[in-house]
């Protein structure tokens, strides 16, 4: 009877424990707001809850969650009692199914290698035996001539067979060892992605009744960022500039963003939102202005500032001996044989990391707690190439018509952004920042690779003007002047320039300026020819008393070879003397505007098709004849 009571009590205790255990909830990422440094993750789940108090455990979350950012939203009928965040280190010890499968393949390969090595040893023993017993005569009687050829033929045939077999076994061993190395590297990469601690969020709730309740979980993570970039396309100086606004996003949060709703925000949650205060400046000897002291910024995810990571090539192969430096310092480290590195970033939280390796392009990245750095081969052409974005496109039988998305390092010939309707984007000016909501779901893998998303295309009206400084460069640069540019919500970023459907270079868009007009450089235009030369027959030197005089004449010729009129601004200069004994006189300026303080000569004029203009700049310099002055 006591035994029955004991078992009943044990069962009841087990049942109560099971009831008290948190209910494990698995969710997927529904929406992501990506900041310039960090990201806000939104997960939604409808959960069946009993009446009363329950504890929920959201599992398989990023280990880089900022605990203070966790937010749980619930509907009417449910009360949130508590929310807590933990890191699960136990799952780190459990090998994933992918790792177990790789282990089986590795074990099979090792058995094959062992078998081949055994066969090779036997072959080598047989070869050694033949070579040690190639004597053709015995001690008691010489071998018969009739058998000599037979023995020689057998020796040659058998030795040839054995050596060929040995070579085949060696080649097979080399192939098996290469496969083994590849699998071991693959396993290392998978372990680096999966064998990591997981974030968990515990939520205690009180439900008024037993039914399904929708819950929304939000938190901010590190190891994610986006940067803006642009394509500037000008087909004709009589047409507006086509400005394509792009977001370059990357993340290594250990969470996969599969077909999620993306929003890009110009905000940075890592920076403190506290407004500065002006401290009283008490001046004394050996004192500094207290207002110059930098306030520490809040950092998400860096913790103890110890950075660890791995440096690999594009195939995932580790790069041993790669240099990892804190930018602007001599502080750094190098990767070990497996490409791993560790670095303490204390007191250098605001610095970038420079990762370099011989034969590969140097990468400059912001430090993260855990990093996977993939270096690109230096021989590769470094241009961001476009796969046709989401949306409708004109009929195209090429392979590009079946592709969607936009990723760095891949080019599909025949695709054109101009032929594609970009992803629908809703731009919102949110009081202190700008947000871009991408209407089409998008996938961003946790691989620290850069994914480029075309956000919107803007037809920007511009006034075009050619800018020429022939003394420095005998080339005409096209500049687009944009007014009311503030309405486009532009952020600072790099821009690719396309003029007349040809890539002509790169520039930077800097909207942080306070000017009313935004200047967009559209690169060189070779159809506007520029020449500047010194007219030698007018170069002279004369001696007058204690002084000598040098005269210089420079002729600039600009020709419009385009089929439409253009407007130009041309700059040249006259030297400015810094000593009273040096005298400079302008003899000819071709009616250019002369600034006596800077020496600048400026011309503004228009040119019709095939029209040319000649500009002459002539000046004299008088100085003591016992001194020398260098003039071009």
C-alpha positions in Angstrom: 0.0 0.0 0.0 2.8 2.4 0.9 4.5 1.5 -2.4 1.3 2.4 -4.3 0.9 5.7 -2.4 4.6 6.5 -3.1 4.2 5.9 -6.9 1.0 7.9 -6.9 2.7 10.8 -5.2 5.7 10.6 -7.6 3.3 10.7 -10.6 1.4 13.6 -9.2 4.7 15.5 -8.6 5.9 14.8 -12.1 2.6 16.0 -13.5 2.8 19.2 -11.5 6.3 19.8 -12.7 5.3 19.2 -16.3 2.5 21.8 -15.8 4.9 24.3 -14.4 7.5 23.9 -17.1 7.5 26.8 -19.6 5.6 26.2 -22.9 8.2 26.2 -25.7 7.3 28.5 -28.6 9.0 28.4 -31.9 8.5 31.4 -34.2 9.8 32.8 -37.5 10.8 36.3 -38.3 7.9 38.3 -39.6 9.3 41.8 -40.1 12.7 43.5 -39.7 13.5 47.2 -39.4 17.2 47.5 -40.3 19.0 50.5 -38.8 22.4 51.9 -39.8 23.8 49.8 -36.9 21.5 47.1 -35.6 18.0 45.8 -36.4 14.6 45.5 -34.8 13.1 42.0 -35.1 9.4 41.3 -35.1 8.0 37.8 -34.5 4.2 37.0 -34.5 2.6 33.9 -33.2 -1.0 32.8 -32.3 -0.8 30.6 -29.2 -3.4 28.5 -27.5 -3.4 29.4 -23.8 -5.3 27.9 -20.9 -7.2 30.1 -18.5 -4.9 31.6 -15.8 -1.1 32.0 -15.5 1.2 30.4 -18.1 4.9 30.8 -18.8 6.1 30.9 -22.4 9.6 30.3 -23.7 10.5 31.7 -27.1 13.5 29.7 -28.4 16.1 29.7 -31.2 16.5 33.5 -31.1 19.6 35.6 -31.8 22.3 35.6 -29.1 22.9 39.3 -29.7 19.6 40.5 -28.3 19.7 43.8 -26.3 17.7 42.7 -23.2 16.4 46.2 -22.5 14.8 46.3 -26.0 12.6 43.2 -25.5 8.9 44.1 -26.0 5.9 41.8 -26.0 2.5 43.0 -27.3 -0.7 41.3 -26.5 -4.4 41.7 -27.3 -7.3 42.3 -24.9 -8.0 39.4 -22.6 -4.4 38.6 -21.8 -2.1 40.4 -19.3 1.7 40.3 -19.5 3.0 39.7 -16.0 6.8 39.5 -16.7 9.4 39.4 -19.5 13.0 38.1 -19.1 15.9 37.2 -21.4 18.4 34.4 -21.1 21.2 32.9 -23.2 21.0 29.1 -23.7 24.5 27.7 -23.7 23.5 24.0 -23.5 22.3 23.6 -27.1 25.8 24.6 -28.1 26.9 21.1 -27.1 24.3 19.4 -29.3 25.5 18.6 -32.8 23.1 19.6 -35.5 21.7 17.1 -38.1 23.8 18.8 -40.7 27.0 18.3 -38.6 26.0 14.6 -37.9 25.6 14.0 -41.6 29.0 15.6 -42.3 30.6 13.5 -39.6 29.2 10.3 -41.3 30.7 11.4 -44.7 34.0 12.3 -43.0 34.1 8.9 -41.3 33.4 7.0 -44.6 36.1 9.0 -46.4 38.6 8.2 -43.6 37.8 4.5 -44.0 38.3 4.7 -47.8 41.6 6.5 -47.2 42.7 3.9 -44.8 41.8 1.1 -47.3 43.7 2.8 -50.1 46.8 3.3 -47.9 46.8 -0.4 -47.0 46.6 -1.4 -50.7 49.4 1.1 -51.5 51.6 -0.4 -48.8 51.0 -3.9 -50.2 51.9 -2.8 -53.7 55.1 -1.1 -52.5 56.0 -4.4 -50.6 55.5 -6.4 -53.8 57.7 -3.9 -55.8 60.3 -4.2 -53.1 60.1 -8.0 -53.2 60.6 -8.1 -57.0 63.5 -5.7 -56.9 65.3 -7.7 -54.2 64.8 -11.0 -56.1 65.7 -10.0 -59.6 68.8 -12.3 -59.6 68.6 -14.5 -62.8 70.8 -17.4 -61.8 71.0 -19.8 -58.9 74.1 -20.8 -56.9 74.1 -24.5 -58.1 73.3 -24.1 -61.7 72.9 -21.2 -64.2 69.5 -20.5 -65.5 68.6 -21.9 -68.9 68.7 -19.5 -71.9 65.2 -20.7 -72.9 63.7 -19.4 -69.7 65.7 -16.1 -69.6 63.3 -14.2 -71.9 60.3 -15.5 -70.1 61.6 -14.4 -66.7 62.6 -11.0 -68.0 59.1 -10.5 -69.6 57.4 -11.5 -66.4 59.6 -9.2 -64.3 58.9 -6.2 -66.6 55.2 -6.9 -66.9 54.6 -7.4 -63.2 56.7 -4.4 -62.2 54.9 -2.2 -64.7 51.5 -3.4 -63.4 52.5 -2.7 -59.8 53.9 0.8 -60.5 50.8 1.8 -62.5 48.6 0.5 -59.7 50.6 2.4 -57.1 50.3 5.7 -59.2 46.5 5.2 -59.4 46.3 4.6 -55.7 48.3 7.7 -55.0 46.1 9.8 -57.3 43.0 8.4 -55.6 44.4 9.2 -52.1 45.1 12.7 -53.2 41.5 13.1 -54.4 40.1 11.5 -51.2 42.3 13.8 -49.0 41.1 16.8 -50.9 37.4 15.7 -50.4 38.2 15.2 -46.7 39.7 18.7 -46.3 36.6 20.2 -48.1 34.2 18.3 -45.8 36.1 19.3 -42.7 36.1 23.0 -43.8 32.4 22.7 -44.5 31.8 21.2 -41.1 33.9 24.0 -39.5 31.7 26.6 -41.3 28.5 24.9 -40.3 29.6 24.7 -36.6 30.6 28.3 -36.8 27.0 29.2 -37.8 25.0 26.7 -35.7 27.2 25.8 -32.8 26.5 29.0 -31.0 24.6 30.1 -28.0 20.9 30.9 -28.6 18.8 33.7 -27.1 15.6 32.8 -25.2 12.8 35.1 -24.0 10.6 34.0 -21.1 7.1 35.6 -20.9 4.6 35.0 -18.1 1.0 35.8 -19.0 -2.4 35.6 -17.4 -5.3 34.7 -19.8 -8.9 35.5 -18.9 -10.1 32.4 -20.8 -8.8 29.4 -22.7 -8.5 30.3 -26.3 -6.0 31.3 -29.1 -4.2 34.6 -28.5 -2.0 36.5 -31.0 1.3 37.7 -29.5 3.9 39.9 -31.0 7.5 39.8 -29.9 10.0 42.6 -30.7 13.7 43.1 -29.8 16.8 44.8 -31.1 19.9 42.9 -32.2 23.4 43.8 -33.2 25.4 42.4 -36.2 23.1 43.9 -38.7 23.3 47.2 -40.7 22.5 48.9 -44.0 24.1 51.7 -46.0 22.5 53.7 -48.8 23.9 53.9 -52.3 22.7 55.3 -55.6 22.8 54.9 -59.3 22.8 58.2 -61.2 21.6 57.8 -64.8 21.6 60.7 -67.2 20.7 59.9 -70.8 20.5 63.4 -72.1 21.3 66.9 -70.7 17.8 67.9 -71.6 16.2 65.2 -69.5 15.9 64.7 -65.7 18.4 62.6 -63.8 17.2 59.1 -63.0 18.2 58.6 -59.4 17.9 55.0 -58.2 17.9 54.7 -54.4 19.4 51.5 -53.0 19.9 49.8 -49.7 22.9 47.6 -49.1 22.0 45.3 -46.2 24.0 42.6 -44.4 23.5 40.7 -41.2 25.1 37.9 -39.1 22.5 37.8 -36.3 22.4 33.9 -36.4 18.7 34.3 -37.5 17.5 33.7 -41.0 15.3 36.5 -42.5 13.2 34.4 -44.9 10.7 36.4 -47.0 10.3 39.1 -44.3 8.8 42.5 -44.5 11.9 44.9 -44.6 12.0 48.5 -43.4 15.2 50.5 -43.6 15.6 53.3 -41.1 18.2 56.1 -40.9 18.2 55.8 -37.1 21.0 54.3 -35.0 19.7 52.7 -31.7 23.3 52.3 -30.5 23.8 56.1 -30.1 22.5 57.7 -27.0 19.5 59.9 -27.5 20.4 62.2 -24.6 20.9 65.8 -25.7 24.2 67.4 -24.9 24.7 69.9 -22.0 27.1 72.8 -21.8 29.4 72.6 -18.8 30.9 75.7 -17.2 34.5 76.2 -18.4 36.7 77.2 -15.5 40.0 78.3 -17.0 43.2 77.7 -15.2 46.7 76.5 -15.8 46.8 72.9 -17.1 43.1 72.6 -17.5 41.1 71.6 -20.6 37.7 72.5 -21.8 35.2 70.0 -20.2 32.9 70.2 -23.1 35.5 68.5 -25.3 35.2 65.3 -23.3 33.5 62.6 -25.3 30.5 61.0 -23.8 30.5 57.2 -24.2 28.0 55.8 -26.6 25.6 53.0 -25.8 26.7 49.8 -27.6 24.5 46.8 -28.2 26.0 43.4 -28.1 29.7 44.2 -27.7 29.7 43.4 -24.0 33.2 43.0 -22.8 34.6 44.3 -26.1 36.3 41.0 -27.0 35.8 40.4 -30.7 36.2 36.9 -32.2 35.8 35.8 -35.7 37.1 33.9 -38.7 38.5 35.1 -42.0 37.8 33.0 -45.1 37.8 33.3 -48.9 34.7 33.4 -51.0 34.6 29.6 -51.1 34.7 29.4 -47.3 38.3 28.3 -47.1 40.1 29.7 -44.0 42.9 32.3 -44.6 45.7 31.7 -42.1 48.0 34.7 -41.3 45.4 37.3 -42.3 46.0 40.7 -40.7 43.2 42.1 -38.5 43.9 45.7 -37.4 42.0 48.4 -35.6 41.8 51.1 -38.2 44.0 54.1 -37.6 46.2 52.2 -35.0 48.9 49.6 -35.0 46.9 47.4 -32.7 45.7 44.1 -34.1 46.3 40.4 -34.5 46.5 37.8 -37.2 44.5 34.7 -37.9 45.6 31.2 -36.9 45.8 28.1 -39.1 42.1 27.8 -39.2 41.5 31.5 -40.0 40.3 32.3 -36.4 41.2 35.5 -34.5 40.4 37.2 -31.2 40.9 40.9 -30.5 40.1 43.2 -27.5 38.4 46.4 -28.6 38.3 48.1 -25.2 38.6 51.9 -25.7 38.2 51.4 -29.4 34.5 50.9 -29.7 34.1 53.6 -32.3 36.9 52.3 -34.6 36.6 50.1 -37.7 38.4 46.9 -38.4 40.7 46.5 -41.4 41.2 42.9 -42.5 43.7 42.2 -45.2 45.4 39.2 -46.9 47.9 39.0 -49.7 46.1 38.7 -53.0 42.7 39.7 -51.6 40.9 43.0 -51.3 41.1 44.7 -47.9 37.8 44.8 -46.0 36.8 47.6 -43.6 34.1 46.5 -41.2 32.5 47.7 -38.0 33.5 45.4 -35.1 31.0 42.8 -33.9 31.1 40.3 -31.1 31.2 37.4 -33.5 32.3 37.9 -37.1 32.7 35.9 -40.3 34.7 37.9 -42.8 34.8 36.8 -46.5 37.6 38.4 -48.5 37.2 38.8 -52.3 40.0 37.9 -54.7 41.9 40.9 -55.8 41.7 39.9 -59.4 37.9 40.1 -59.4 36.2 43.1 -60.8 34.7 44.9 -57.9 31.5 46.4 -59.1 28.1 45.9 -57.8 26.1 44.2 -60.4 22.4 43.9 -60.6 20.1 41.0 -60.9 16.8 42.3 -62.1 14.7 43.5 -59.1 11.2 42.5 -58.2 8.4 43.8 -60.3 7.1 43.5 -63.9 9.6 43.6 -66.7 9.4 43.7 -70.5 9.4 40.3 -72.2 12.9 38.8 -72.3 13.8 35.4 -73.3 17.2 35.6 -71.6 18.1 33.9 -68.3 17.8 37.3 -66.6 14.1 37.3 -67.0 13.7 34.4 -64.6 15.8 35.9 -61.8 14.7 38.2 -59.1 16.5 40.0 -56.3 19.7 42.0 -56.2 23.0 40.8 -54.9 26.6 42.0 -55.0 29.1 40.1 -57.1 26.7 38.6 -59.7 26.0 39.9 -63.1 23.3 38.8 -65.5 23.9 40.2 -68.9 21.0 41.9 -70.6 19.3 43.0 -67.4 18.6 46.7 -67.0 17.3 48.7 -64.1 15.7 51.1 -66.5 13.5 48.3 -67.9 12.3 47.2 -64.5 9.6 48.4 -62.2 11.4 48.7 -58.8 10.1 47.2 -55.6 7.2 49.3 -54.3 8.5 51.3 -51.4 6.8 53.6 -49.0 9.0 56.4 -47.7 8.2 58.1 -44.4 9.8 61.0 -42.8 9.5 60.0 -39.1 10.2 63.1 -37.1 13.9 62.3 -36.3 14.7 59.8 -39.1 13.7 58.5 -42.5 12.1 55.0 -43.1 11.7 53.1 -46.3 9.1 50.2 -46.2 9.7 47.5 -48.8 6.4 46.2 -50.0 7.7 42.9 -51.4 9.0 40.3 -48.9 12.7 39.8 -49.0 15.3 37.2 -47.9 18.5 38.1 -46.2 20.7 35.3 -45.0 22.8 35.4 -41.8 26.1 35.2 -43.7 27.4 38.8 -43.5 27.2 39.1 -47.2 25.9 42.3 -48.8 22.5 42.2 -50.4 21.4 45.2 -52.5 17.8 46.2 -52.7 16.6 48.8 -55.2 14.2 50.9 -53.0 12.9 53.5 -55.4 13.6 55.4 -58.6 13.3 59.2 -58.7 13.1 61.4 -61.8 15.1 64.4 -60.5 14.9 67.7 -62.5 18.3 69.2 -62.8 20.1 72.1 -64.4 23.1 70.9 -66.2 26.4 72.7 -66.5 29.9 71.6 -67.6 32.8 72.4 -65.3 36.3 72.8 -66.7 39.6 73.4 -65.0 42.0 73.0 -67.9 45.1 73.9 -65.9 44.5 70.8 -63.7 42.8 68.5 -66.1 41.9 68.9 -69.7 38.5 67.3 -69.4 34.9 68.6 -69.1 32.9 67.4 -66.1 29.1 67.4 -66.2 27.4 68.7 -63.0 23.7 68.4 -62.3 22.3 71.1 -60.0 19.2 70.0 -58.1 17.0 72.3 -56.2 14.4 71.3 -53.5 16.5 68.1 -53.0 15.3 67.8 -49.4 12.0 66.3 -50.5 13.8 63.1 -51.7 15.0 62.0 -48.2 18.5 61.4 -49.4 21.2 60.0 -47.1 25.0 60.2 -47.5 26.3 57.4 -49.7 28.3 56.4 -52.8 26.8 56.7 -56.2 27.5 54.9 -59.5 27.4 57.3 -62.5 25.9 56.2 -65.8 25.9 58.8 -68.6 24.3 57.9 -71.9 24.0 54.2 -70.7 27.8 54.0 -70.0 29.3 53.6 -66.6 31.7 56.6 -66.2 32.7 56.5 -62.6 31.7 57.0 -58.9 30.9 60.0 -56.8 29.5 60.7 -53.3 26.1 62.2 -52.5 26.4 64.4 -49.4 23.0 65.7 -48.4 24.2 66.8 -45.0 25.2 70.2 -46.5 23.1 73.3 -45.8 23.2 74.6 -49.4 19.9 75.1 -51.2 21.2 73.4 -54.3 22.6 69.8 -54.4 25.5 69.2 -56.8 25.6 65.8 -58.4 28.7 65.0 -60.4 27.9 63.0 -63.5 31.5 62.4 -64.6 33.5 63.2 -67.7 32.1 64.0 -71.1 34.6 63.2 -73.8 32.3 64.8 -76.4 33.4 68.2 -75.0 37.0 68.5 -76.0 39.4 70.7 -74.0 43.0 71.7 -74.8 45.4 74.1 -72.9 48.9 74.9 -74.0 51.6 77.4 -73.4 52.2 79.6 -76.4 56.0 79.5 -76.6 56.6 82.3 -79.0 55.0 84.7 -76.5 57.0 83.4 -73.6 59.8 85.9 -73.0 62.2 87.2 -70.4 63.4 90.9 -70.2 65.9 92.6 -68.0 65.0 96.1 -66.8 67.5 97.6 -64.3 67.6 95.6 -61.2 64.6 93.5 -62.2 63.7 90.9 -64.8 60.3 90.2 -66.3 58.8 86.9 -67.4 55.7 86.8 -69.7 53.5 83.8 -70.1 50.5 83.2 -72.5 48.3 80.2 -72.2 45.6 79.3 -74.8 42.6 77.1 -74.0 40.3 75.9 -76.7 37.0 74.3 -75.9 34.8 72.6 -78.6 31.3 71.3 -78.3 31.1 68.1 -80.3 27.6 67.2 -79.1 24.4 67.6 -81.1 22.9 70.0 -78.6 23.9 73.3 -77.0 25.8 73.3 -73.6 26.6 75.7 -70.9 30.1 75.8 -69.3 32.0 77.2 -66.3 35.7 77.5 -67.0 38.3 78.3 -64.3 42.0 79.3 -64.6 44.2 81.5 -62.4 46.9 84.2 -62.1 49.6 83.7 -59.5 49.3 85.8 -56.3 52.6 87.4 -55.1 53.4 87.0 -51.4 56.3 89.5 -51.4 56.3 93.2 -52.3 59.3 92.8 -54.6 57.3 90.5 -56.8 54.9 92.2 -59.2 52.2 90.4 -61.2 50.2 92.1 -64.0 47.3 90.7 -66.0 47.9 91.4 -69.7 45.0 89.4 -71.2 42.1 87.5 -69.5 39.7 87.2 -72.4 37.1 89.1 -70.4 37.1 86.6 -67.6 36.0 87.6 -64.1 39.1 88.2 -62.1 39.3 87.7 -58.3 42.4 89.7 -57.1 42.4 88.0 -53.7 42.5 84.4 -55.0 43.8 85.0 -58.5 40.9 83.0 -60.0 39.7 83.7 -63.5 36.2 82.6 -64.3 34.2 82.4 -67.5 30.6 81.3 -68.0 29.3 80.9 -71.5 27.3 78.6 -73.8 28.4 76.7 -76.9 26.2 75.6 -79.8 26.8 72.3 -81.5 30.3 72.2 -83.2 31.0 75.6 -81.8 34.4 76.3 -80.2 35.8 79.0 -77.9 39.3 80.2 -77.4 40.4 81.6 -74.0 43.7 83.4 -73.6 45.4 84.0 -70.3 48.5 86.2 -70.4 50.4 87.7 -67.5 53.8 89.1 -66.6 55.9 88.6 -63.5 58.6 91.2 -62.4 61.1 90.2 -59.7 64.7 90.9 -58.7 67.1 89.6 -61.3 69.3 87.9 -58.7 66.4 85.7 -57.7 64.6 82.9 -59.5 60.9 82.0 -59.8 59.5 78.8 -61.3 56.8 79.4 -63.8 55.2 76.7 -65.9 
